Amino acid sequence: MRVFRGFHHPDIAPACALTIGNFDGVHRGHRAVLERVVVEAAARGATPVAVTFDPHPLAVLAPDRAPSAVTSLAERVGLLEDTGIAGVLVLTFTRELAAQTPEEFV
């Protein structure tokens, strides 16, 4: 499992199937999405990658409504790896990140 922090990682994978989410706890719904990414990546000869955020977006945008973390970031990465995900990109969630347009984010 490769773990990357921040946006600028041209070596993350030449081709990847990517999913984005917080993935705290990696529950059954998360696992269904992640397993689909792994299958799609295999079908395309790509690397399955998950993008997650640290801290949780609500901890930045609405701290009074932020849920307590179910898992630490290290535990989350381990749970993601257990699903077959080969790489995790961890983005620091900030107000500046939240203000990006979808085009800027991509």
C-alpha positions, 0 to 999 in steps of 0.5 A: 500500500502506498500512501501519498499526502497532498496533490502533487504526486505524478508517480501515484499511478500512471493509470488509476481507478479512483474513488473519493470519500472520507471512509471513516470506519470503512463500513459495508457501503464503503466496502461496496464502492471500494470493491467496485473500484478494485474490480474496475481497476483490474479490468483496465490494468489500472491501480485502485486508489482512494482519496480521503481527507484529514481532518474530516471536512465537517471538523473544518466547516462546522466543528460543532457538527463534526462526528467523532472519528471512528478510526484513526487515519492509520487504521483507515489506511489499513482498512482501505488496504484490506479491500484491495485498494493499492494507494491512498491519497490523503488530502488535508481538508481546509477551507481553501480546498472546500472553496475550489471549483470541481474543475480546480479540484480535479 
